[in-house]
């Protein structure tokens, strides 16, 4: 690894936040699900947050490369699809869903 966690972290919004309603759905829909259970008053959770977000960013970036490679292989241009369709394709190509759940807010 040649980049620091802070460099990999980027915008910090790649791990998807789950709640009491979306967690069961994610478990059902995704065969590979990484969940960071945390509480807002946990210093260790806060310390680990940038690393977890970096994992989410790496998965997202990898999925984007997979979609880009697929589109190039099929001779597709980037203007043929909307941003929303591209984002959906990235989500489909993701090998794992990286999420977080505030178990202090959703203890069940």
Secondary structure, 3 states (H helix, E strand, C coil): CCCCHHHHHCCCCCCEEECCCHHHHHHHHCCCEEEEEECCCCHHHHHHHHHHHHHHHHHHHHHHHHHHHHHHHCCCCCCCCCHHHHHHHHHHHCCCEEEEEECCCCCC
